[in-house]
Amino acid sequence: MATTAIEVQAGDRLVRVSSPDRVLWPQVGITKGDLARYWASLGEVGLRGYRNRPVHLHRFPKGIEEQGFFQKRIPNQRPDWIHRTHIVGPNGTASDALCPTDVAHLVWGTQMGTIEFHPWPTRSRRPDHPDELRVDLDPSPGTGFAEARRVAALTREVLEEVGLTGWPKTSGKRGIHVLVRITPSWDFVQVRDAAVALARELERRAPNLATAAWWKEERGARTFVDFNQNCRDRTVCGAWSPRPTPTATVSAPFRWADLDDIEPGDITVANGVAHVAAQGDPHADIDKSPGSLGGLLAWADRDTANGLPDAPWPPTFPKMPGEDRRVAPSRRASS
């Protein structure tokens, strides 16, 4: 029998949450009501990574043991106070996405069965010009979080050389994300160019540890620096967002001083609010000093002048100018 709906105070709004006792994470017993209260309690700290951004929803209405699905277009049935913003995908398809302006939007997303929130790197006022470059450090088979830590430390150093500040967070699984706030002066292609240049520089400096190889067969036991997460319509799991893992881990921001100690399973829906209360918000100042991509784009120009083609784009994107053959190396001889 369905449990009675509750109302959760989220900032200045009361948000109705149906079936609050529905268990979303069976191993740890965390319910839909628990998740709604988690976001409401995080408040402005939780909202920081989503405010005025298009957000994709990864919904698991029946819990993580059932198949989830991504939803880019905001559901038609929604309260009249829910904000949305217009987005256009790489193939020109347009839609309206959720655009949180207060924490109640995230609680409402929970009401819709959303576990993961995936924000765009743009704000609604400039949808074609990212204000964030994203460094996604993805461990390959044979590597893990320890190796991602080492690449993250190098990433921080390289970013500082070009006048940029990286803000790290766990992915909530095996990797690390480094967020880089930038002025919204460049389009998606230019931001991706900068990300490719950064990935290639990291590989040059630590060739046995980091790789910019798009093709898995070329990566080896190295951490992949996934530059294509900076393409239009590509997203990473947002800050403080839960993941569909058995223990309800979250993608947790942390300070660089904690890099050697943080573990991907440390912060969960169960302890996230208490962690913030005790430690504060590691990304409190993330929006204060956006930087310039000038240095990274100068490296991109250098690489082009040295004969390096553009790195492969995701298969859903049209062939791009300067892009190398979109064929795995092992298949090129026969294609």
N, C-alpha and C positions, 0 to 999 in steps of 0.2 A: 504494500500500500504506500502511495506517495506521501511524503511528509509535507506538513503545512509550510507554505512559503514564509520567508522572513523578510524583514527590511533591514538593510545594512546602511548605517550612516557613513557616507563617503564624502568628506568635506561638508559642503552645504546642502548636499542632496541625500535623500533616502532612496536607495535602489532596491527594488524588489528582486529577491533571489528565490527561485522555485527549487524544490527538491534539495534543500540545503544539506540533508544527511546522506546524499548520494556519495558513495566512496569513489574518489577519483584515483587514489593511489592505494591499492589494497594492501600492499606490504607494510605500509606505515599508517594506514587508516585515516589518511587526510581526505576530508570531504569537500564538496563544493562550497558549503558554508565557510569552512576553514579558509579556503582560497579567497573567497570574497572578503573576508575579514583581514586576511593578509595584505591585500592591496589597499584596503581602506586604512589600515594602520600605518602602512608605509607612507601614505599621503604624498606630499610634494617630493619626497626622496624617490618614490617609485615612479612618479609622473615625469621626472626630469628627462628621461631618455625618449619620451613619447610626445611631449607637449607640441601641439601644432604640426605633427608629422603624419603622413599617411601610414597606416598600420595594417598589415596583413594578420589574419587570425588563423592559428593552427588549433582547430577545435577537436576535442575528444568528449563529446556529450555523454558517453557512457563510461568514461574512465580510460586510463592508459592501456588497459589490457584489450580494448577494442580498437579497431582501425580508426585513426584520426584523418582529418582532411583539412587542406588549406582553403581559406576563403579570402579572396582579395576584394571582392565587391561587398559592400556593407549590406547586411540583410535588410529587406524591405520593411519588415516588422521591427520597429524600434521606437523608443520614446521620442517625443518631439524636441527634446533638448539635446539629443545626440548630434554632434557635429560630424560632417563628412567633408572630404576634399576630392577634387578631380585629379585623376592620375591617368597617364598614357603609357602603355607597355611598349616593348621594343618592336612589336609588329604593328603598332598604331592603334591597338585596341584600347578604348577609353572606358573608365569606370569610376565610380565614387567609392572611396575607401574611408574607413573609420579614421577620424582625426581628433584625438583626445585633447580637450582643453582643460579638463580637471580630472581628478582621480576617479570620479564617479564613472567616467567612460571605461576605465579598466575594470571596475567592478561589474559594470554592465556586460563587458566582454566575457567575464567569468560566468555571468548568468547564461550566456550563450554557449557555455561549455568550452571556452577558450582556455587552454593551458599555456601555449606559447604566443607571445606577442612579438611580431617582427616589424619594427619600424623602418621606414625609408630614411636615407641619409639627407633628406630635404625637408624644408618647412613648407607649409601650405602656401605661404606668400611668394615663394620662389621655387616652384615644383621641378624646374629643369636645372637648377643650380645647387648641387649638394653643399651642405655646410659641415660635412663630416667625411673624412677618408677613413676607411675601415681596413685594419690589418688583421686578417683571419689566419691564425697559426694552427694548422691542422695536422696532427701527428699521422704519419704514414705507418703501415704495418711494420713492426719492429722498433717503433719509437713510442713515446708516451708523454705524459705531462712533464716529466723531468727535462726532456729535450725541448719541449715547448717553452719551458721557463728560460732556458739558455738563449733561445732565439728571441724571446721577448726582451731579455736584457740587452741584446745586441740591437734590437729594433729601437729601443729607447735611445741608445747612443747615436744611432744613425739619424733618427729624427731630430735629435738635438743639434746635430751638425748642420742641418738645413733650417734651423729656427722653428721647429715644430715640437709640440708637447703631446706625448702619448698618454692616454688614460686607460689602464689595463682593467680587464675583467675576465673571470673564468668564462668559458663557454657554457658551463654547467655539465659538460661531458668530459672530453679528453683534451680539449684545446684551450687556447687563450685568444681573446680579442683585444686589440689595442685600438682605441678610438682616438681620432685626431680631429679636433675642431678646426675648421678653416673658414675663411671669409667666402661667402657664396658668389665668387667671381668667375668660376669655371663651370663648364657643363660636364655631363656624365663622361663623355669620351676623354676629356682632359684629366678628370679626376682618376679615371682608370689608367690613363697613360702614366700618371704620377705613381699609382700603386704598382704598375708593372716595373717602373724604374726602381722603386724601393725594393721590390722582391728580388730583382736581379742583383742589386747592390748587396743585399743580405747574403745571397748565394755566393757572390764573389768573395766576401769577407769570411764566410764560414761554409765552404763548399761541402764539407762532410756532415754538416749539421742542418743547413737550410737549403731548400730548393724552390726555384720558380718554374719548374717543369709542369706544364699543364697535363701532359700525358702520364698516367700512373706508372706505366712501364719504365719511365725514365727517372722516377723519383727516388727509388731505393729506400733505404732506412733513414730518411731525412724528413724534417718537418716542412710541409708544403705551405708556402706563403700564398694564400689564395687571393690573387689580385682581382679575379673576376667577381668577387663579392661587391665590387664597386660599380658594376654595370647597372644600368637602369633596370628597375624591377627586381633586382637581386637584393636579398636582405639577410641579415644575421639575427639571431635571437637577441632581443633587447635586454637592457640592464634590469636586473631583479626578476626577469621572467622565469617562471618555472620551466623545467624540462620533463618530458615523459619518461623519466628514469624511475627505477623501483623505489628510491628513497626521496623523490621529489626535490632533487637538487635544483638550484637556481643559478642563473648566469650572474655571478656576484662581482660587482666592482671591488677592487682592492687597491691599496697604495703600493707604490714601487718598493717601499721599505719592507713590505710583507711578501715580496715575490718568492723568496726562498722557503717560506713557511706555508703559504696557502696551498690547499689541496682542493681538487675539483669537487669533492663531496662534502666539504666543510659546511657550506651554507645551504640551507634547505627552506622550504616553506614553513617548516615547524620552528626553525630558530632564526629566520631572517630578520624579523622585526626586533627581536631581542639583540641580535648582533648589531643592528644599526643604532639602537638605543645605547649600547655600550661603547661602540667604536666610532659612531658618527658616520657621515656620508663621505666615502672616499672621493666621490666625483662632485663634491659641492661646488667647486670652482671651474668645472669643465667648460662653461660657456663664457668665462670672463676674458679669455685671451685667444681668440681665433687667429690662426696663422696663415701664411702664404704658401702656395704650392710652387713658387718660383724656383726654389732650389731643386726639388724633385723633377720638375719639368725640364730644367736645364740638363739633368742627368738623362732624361728621356731623349732630348735632342742629341746629346752626345752618343747615346746608344744607336740612334738612327743613323747618325753620321758615320759611325763605325760599321755600318752594314747589318745591324741586327733588325730583323723584321718584327712587326708587331706580334705579340703573343696570341695564341688562339683564343677566340671568343667562345662563349657557350654555344652549343648547337642550336639553340632557339633563336639566335641572333642572325641577321643577314651577314653575308660576307662583307668585311670591313676593309677600307683602303689600307694598304700596307701590311695586311695580315698574311702570315705564312699559310701554307697549305693546311686545311683543317682535316688532316688525315694522320692517324697514329703512325709514328716512325716505323714500326714493324710492318706496316701495310703499304708503305710508300713504294717499295720496289715493285710491287705487283699491281699498283694502281695507276 
